[in-house]
C-alpha cells in the first residue's frame, strides 16, 4: 500500500534496498499507518502522503519508532513539533461551519 514510501524511508533509515531488508517492509508499513492515524487523531485531515509536510512528519515518526534509536527523544520531539505545526495550518484542517 505504501511501497514508494517504504522505499524512501528505508533510504532514510540507511537501509539497503536489497531483498534481505524486505523483512522490515511490514514493520515500516505499520509505522506509516500509525503515523497517519496519529496525525488524523490530532485533527489533521489532509493526510496525502505525497504532500511534503505530511511525508516529512511521517518519516520522522518512522525514524523515531523503528528499532531502538539512540536519539528517540529528539526524534519524538521533532515529530511532535511537526505535528503541532500542521495543526496550525488551515489547509490541513477540516473546514468549520461558520
MARNUZA-342220 format. One record per residue: residue in one letter; x, y, z of N, C-alpha, C, O in turn. Coordinates in steps of 0.02 Angstrom, whole numbers, plus 50000, padded with zeros to 5 digits. Layout:
aXYZXYZXYZXYZ/...
REM end
This chain:
x500404994050000500005000050000500435006450000500265011349968/x500985006250035501425012050041502115010550011502615012750038/x502135006849955502775004449928503275010049915503865009449932/x503045015549885503505020949870503765024149934504345026249938/x503345024649985503565027450049504045022650084504535024850114/x503915016250080504355011350111505055012050081505555012050117/x505085012650015505725013449981506085019750006506675019650023/x505715025350009506015031650032506255031050105506805033250121/x505845028050147506005027850218506555022950233506945024050279/x506615017550194507185013050203507835016850189508345015750222/x507805021150140508395025250125508555029950183509135030750202/x508035033050211508135037550269508385033750330508735036550373/x508195027350335508435023250390509125020250376509395016450416/x509405022150319510065019850298510085012250287510575008950302/x509535009750260509475002650244509565001750169509355006050130/x509874996350149509924994950078509244992550052508814990550091/x509164992949988508524991149958508514983949934508054981949899/x509004979949954509024973049932508504968749968508204970950018/x508404962849943507874958549969507994956250041507534954050074/x508614956750066508754954950135508374959350184508214957150239/x508234965350164507884970050208507134970250197506784974150228/x506884966050152506164965950139505774963750201505184965250207/x506104960150246505764957850306505524963650349505084962850391/x505814969550339505624975450378505054979350346504794984050377/x504864977650285504354981450249503704981850288503394987150293/x503474976250317502834976350352502874980550415502394983850433/x503444980550449503534984750508503514992150489503194996250522/x503864993850435503875000850412503175002850389502955008450403/x502824998450354502144999950332501675001050392501255005650390/x501744997050444501344997950505501495004750537501035008050562/x502135006750538502315013250567502035019050526501825024050553/x502035018250460501735023450417500995024150433500745029750441/x500645018550437499935018650453499815021650522499335025450532/x500245020050571500175022750638500275030350639499915033950672/x500775032650601500905039850598500315043450567500105048650593/x500045040850513499475044050481498865044150528498495048950529/x498775038750565498215038450613498325043450670497845046750691/x498935044150693499085048950746498955056050722498675060150759/x499145057550661499015064150633498265065350626498025070850640/x497905060250605497185060850599496865062250667496425066550672/x497075058650718496805059750785496975066650812496625069150856/x497505069550786497705076350807497305081650769497425087650779/x496845079550726496425084350691496655086250622496375090750591/x497165082850598497425084350531497025080150481497025074050485/x496705083450435496265080050388496585078850320496395074150285/x497065082850301497405081950237497995077250250498525079350272/x497895070950235498395065850250498705062750188498865056850187/x498785066750137499085064450074499825063050085500215067650097/x500045056650080500745055050091501215058150039501815058250048/x500935060749984501345064149934501465071449951501895074649921/x501095074050000501215080850024501875080950062501975076850106/x502325085550046502985085350077502975086350153503395083350188/x502525090250180502505091250253502235084950288502485083150341/x501735081850259501475075650287502015070250282502135066650331/x502325069650225502845064550215503425065550265503685060650291/x503625071750277504165073050325503965071050395504355068050432/x503355072750416503125070950483503095063250490503305060550541/x502845059950439502805052650441503505049550443503625044850480/x503965052350404504655049750404504965050550473505315046050496/x504845056150505505135057250572504835052250621505195049550663/x504185051050617503845046150660504155039250649504295035650697/x504245037350586504535030850570505235030250599505405025250631/x505645035350589506335035150616506335034650692506755031150721/x505865038050725505845037950798505625031150825505845029050879/x505215027550787504905021450813505165015050781504945009650799/x505625015550735505915009650704506525007450743507005011350751/x506515001450768507074999050809507095002650875506575004350904/x507685003950898507785007550961508315012950950508885012150971/x508105018450918508605023650903508865027050966508495028151014/x509505028450966509805031851023509525038851033509515041351089/x509285041850981509025048650984508265048750982507965053350953/x507935043851013507205043451012506885049951038506425052551006/x507125052451094506815058451124506845064451076506365068251070/x507405065151042507475070750994507015069750934506695074550912/x506975063550909506535062250853505805063050872505405065650833/x505625060750931504935061350955504755068750962504205070850942/x505205072650990505085079850996505025083150928504595087550918/x505435081050880505385083850813504725082050780504405086250748/x504505075850789503855073850762503295077850794502845080350759/x503305078550860502785082350894502775089550870502235092550865/x503355092450856503385099350831503095099650761502725104350745/x503255094850719502985094650651502225093850653501865097150616/x501985089350696501265088350702500935094750727500405096650702/x501225098050775500955104350801500925109650747500435113450744/x501425109950705501425114850650500855113250602500495117850581/x500775106950584500235105050539499555106850568499095108750531/x499485106350633498845108050666498675115450659498095117350664/x499175119650648499055126850643498895129150572498655134650563/x499015124850523498895126750453498175125050434497965119250438/x497805130050414497095129050398497005124050340496495120550338/x497465123850294497375119250237497425111950256497235107550217/x497655110450317497705103550339497135101550386497095095850408/x496695106350400496135105050444495485104950404495435107750350/x495005101650432494355101350400494025108250407494065111350459/x493695110550354493355116950359492815116850413492475111850423/x492755122350449492245122750501491655126750475491735131150432/x491075125250500490485129150482490505135750520490615135950580/x490425141050485490495146750522490295153150504490385157850543/
REM end
